[in-house]
Amino acid sequence: MTQTERRLYLINHLLSERGEQIKIPTDEYNQKRLLRSLFNIRMPRETSEKFLRIQDEYLQEEIKQKGITDIKDLPPVQDGVYLWQGDITTLKCGAIVNAANSQMLGCFQPCHGCIDNAVHTFSGIQLRDACGKIMRKQGFDEPTGQAKITPAYNLPCQYIIHTVGPIVQGYLTEEDCKLLKSCYLSCLKLADENGVDNIAFCCISTGVFGFPQKEAAKIAVDTVKEYQKNHNLGVIFNVFKDNDYDIYRELLSAD
């Protein structure tokens, strides 16, 4: 099957699950947005092996076309520390960190620009199913500052580590800072416990959660450097915006 044929199959299957019939766009851009939207709003449920096979083929090809970056090809800025600007869903490493919400089921807003949406979209529907099982077993929302690990499914990394960052409302508090530090420590420890060689951190809580970027970056760098004194774990600081890249570059060059 071509990518177009796979995409149309997936769209039709997901629409059929919902009992809906709509006119499918004829152009690639809007077909991709429709498919992503259907992925985003789908609740955890079983599906056919055929659907999973075609979905996996489709997503792996999409990621391949975006371009995969291997940590082995990245120059370290310090011993065991890397700074990389790009799409974290294309990063081949031990684990990537997903900035999750307390439901831990991914972002349900169609085509939203958050990392949670991207990770769940390109990992595939298996990720929401896996997170759903974890949450049903846990029986309560995920507390801020902790972490959970899942396979990465169709992403080029091995694992995804999910953490819920603090939501800053008004002034930044000492408790906000403690909780963000806990996010980084929880992810680092979970990576080590699962034999992960390296982990890529996104900018936890600095988006819609409102944590100031400079303060968040300093907590991230300080926590990682302290942890690495006693643990042999490589860390990638992954940024998407130019401003975040400049902040991390300045912090890392100051050491």
LINSULSUL-V621715 format. One record per backbone hydrogen bond with DSSP energy under -0.5 kcal/mol. NH is the residue of the N-H (numbers start at 1). CO is the residue of the C=O. If there is no record, write none. Layout:
{{NH;CO} {NH;CO}}
This chain:
{{6;2} {7;3} {8;4} {9;5} {10;6} {11;7} {12;8} {13;9} {14;10} {15;11} {16;12} {17;13} {18;14} {19;15} {19;16} {20;15} {24;22} {31;27} {32;28} {33;29} {34;30} {35;31} {36;32} {37;33} {38;34} {39;35} {40;36} {41;37} {42;38} {42;39} {52;48} {53;49} {54;50} {55;51} {56;52} {57;53} {58;54} {59;55} {60;56} {61;57} {62;58} {63;59} {64;60} {65;61} {66;62} {67;63} {69;90} {70;68} {71;92} {73;70} {74;71} {77;81} {78;81} {81;78} {82;235} {84;237} {86;84} {86;239} {88;86} {90;87} {91;88} {92;69} {92;90} {93;91} {95;198} {96;159} {97;200} {98;161} {99;97} {100;98} {100;163} {104;101} {110;108} {112;109} {118;114} {119;115} {120;116} {121;117} {122;118} {123;119} {124;120} {127;124} {128;124} {129;125} {130;126} {131;127} {132;128} {133;129} {134;130} {135;131} {136;132} {137;133} {138;134} {139;135} {142;102} {145;164} {146;143} {148;162} {150;160} {152;158} {154;123} {155;152} {156;89} {158;93} {158;94} {159;94} {160;150} {161;96} {162;148} {162;160} {163;98} {164;146} {165;100} {165;163} {168;166} {168;209} {169;167} {170;168} {171;169} {177;173} {178;174} {179;175} {180;176} {181;177} {182;178} {183;179} {184;180} {185;181} {186;182} {187;183} {188;184} {189;185} {190;186} {191;187} {192;188} {193;189} {194;190} {194;191} {195;192} {196;191} {199;234} {200;95} {201;199} {201;236} {204;202} {206;203} {210;207} {211;205} {216;212} {217;213} {218;214} {219;215} {220;216} {221;217} {222;218} {223;219} {224;220} {225;221} {226;222} {227;223} {228;224} {229;225} {229;226} {230;227} {231;227} {233;231} {234;197} {235;80} {236;199} {237;82} {237;235} {238;201} {238;236} {239;84} {239;237} {245;241} {246;242} {247;243} {248;244} {249;245} {250;246} {251;247} {252;248} {253;249} {254;250}}
